[in-house]
Amino acid sequence: MNPHEMGRRQPAFLLAQLGAHAASQFAERLGVLEFTPADAGILRLLLIEAGLSQQDLAEKLRIHPSRLVAILDNLEKRQLVERRANPDDRRLYSLYLTKDGEEALEKIGKVAREHQDALLSALNNDEQDELSALLLRIADQQGLVRGVHPGYQRLGTPRRKADKVEPPTGRASESS
C-alpha cells in the first residue's frame, strides 16, 4: 500500500488514531489548569445534573464507585464540588458544584473550545457539522452513552496479569 492510500479504507484506524491524539492533546491542555480529563467530565456532568448521588454518577460514568470516591475527594478538597446530605435518603450524598467549581468549569470550557477549534481547523463549519452528525450516529449505534467518555470504565480497574508488561528475558532477575 502506498503512503498516499494509507487511511483511505481504514476509517476505524483513523478514528482510533485521532481519538488517541485528541485525548492526549486535551489532557495536556487541561494539565496547564491542573485538571485531568476525568475531573473535567465530572464537573461538566454535575453542572448538567446537579444533585446526583455518588452512586448515580458512578453508574452514569460506568466507573467503579471506589475510584469515583477518590476523584470526588480530590475535587472536594479543592473546593470545586460539595457533598450534601440527600433529603430523600440519609444514606446518600448529593453532589453539587461550588462557585469555584463553576468558575473552573468555565476555564475548562474555554480550553475545550480551543482544543476543538485546533483539532478541526482543516474542516469548514459545514464539514464539522457533517462529521459530528456521522460520529454521533456511529456512537449511538455502538451503544455509547452520550457525553460520557468510555475511558472512565478503565479508571481504577486492576490490570489483568496478561496486560502487565513482563521484563525482557535473557537475564535472571535480581530477586532470583
N, C-alpha and C positions, 0 to 999 in steps of 0.2 A: 504494500500500500504506500503510495507516495505521500509525502508530508502535507500536501495541499488537500488531500482527500481525508486526512485524519479528522475524525469527529463528524463527518457528514452523515454517516449511517450509525452513529453511536450516541444518540441523544441521552441514554441513561448514563453513560460515562461522562458526558458533558455536564449533565445535571449534578452528578456526584463531584466532579472536579470544581465546578463553580460554587456548589454548596460548601465544600470544604474551604475553598478560597474565601468566600464571603464570610463564613463563620469565623475564620482566623482573623480576617481584617476587622470585623466588627468587635471581636474580643480585644484586639489591640487598641482600637479606638476607645472602647469602654474602660480599658485599663488606665488610661490617662485620667479618667474620673474616679478611679479606684472602685470600679464595679466589674462584676462578671456578667456574662450573658444571662446566667440563671437569676442573678439579682434583678437585672433589668426586666426580665419576663415576669417575675413575681410581682414587682412593683406595678407593672402595667396591668396585670390581671386584677390586682387589688384596687386599682383606680376604676376599672370597669365594673368589678363586682365587690364593692366594699362590704365588709361584714361576713365574708366567707369564713367558715370554720377551717381550722388546720386540716381536718380530715377531708373536707370538701375540696380544699385547694390541692391536697396531695392526690386525690382522685382525678381532679381535672388535669393536673400536670402529669399524671401517671408516674409519680415519683414515690419512692419508699418513704413512708411517714417519718422515720427517724432521720433520714437525710434532710427532709424539709425542715424539721425542727432545728437542725444545726444552721441552716441558711437563715431561717427566721430569727434565731437567737442573735446572729450577727447583724441582721438588719435592725433588730430592736435595740441592740447595744449602740448602734449608730444613730438611733432615734429617728429612723425612717419609717418604721412600722410599729404599731402598738397592738397588743393583745388586750381585748376587753372581755369581761365575763359575758357569756351569752345569756340574755334574759330568758330565753326559752328552755335552755338546758344548761344547768350549772356545771356540768362536766366538760363543756366545750368552751373554747375561746373563739371569739370573732376577731378577724384581722382587719385593721384599718391603716391607711397611710396617714402619717403625721403631716404637718405643714412642711417640715423638712423633706419628707418623702415625696410630696407633690413637687417641691422645687427641684429635687434631684431628678425626678422623672421628666421634668421639662428639659433639663440639661441632656438627659439620655435621649429624649425625643429629637433634640437638635442634632446630636451625634448620629442617630439612626437615619435622619433625613439626609444628612451629608453623606453618610455611607451609601445609602441607596442611590443618591444622585451620582456619586463617583462610580458605583458598580454598573449602573445602567446608562452611563454617558454615551455609549455607542448607539443607543436607540433614541428615536424621536418619541414624543408623547403618545402618538397612536400605537407605535410598536410596543412601548412599555405597557399600555393598556391591554393590547392583544396578548403579550407574554403573560401578564398577570392572570388574564382570563383562562388561558391554556393551562398554566401551572395550577391554578385553583381547581380546575376540572380534574386534573390528574391527582392532586392531593385528596380531593373528595372521593374519587374512585378508589384510592388506596386506603381509605378509612382514617386519614389523619385528622386530628382534632384541630379545627380552625383556630389560629392564633396561639397554638401551643407547640413549641419546638420538641420534636421527638427525642432530642438529646437528654431531656430531663429523665427519661426512663433509665439512662445509664448512670446517672448521678448516684454515687454511693452503692452501686451494685458490685458485690465482690467479684473479682475476676476468677474465672474458672482456671483450673490448672492448665488446661490446653491453651489458654490465652496468654499465659505467662511466658515471658521470653527466657529461654534457657541460655546459660552461658555457653560460649563456644567450647566444643570438645577438643581434645588433643592435649590438655594439661590437666593434671589432677588438681582438684580444688584444694584450697588451703585447709579446709576442715577435714580432709581425708587423711 
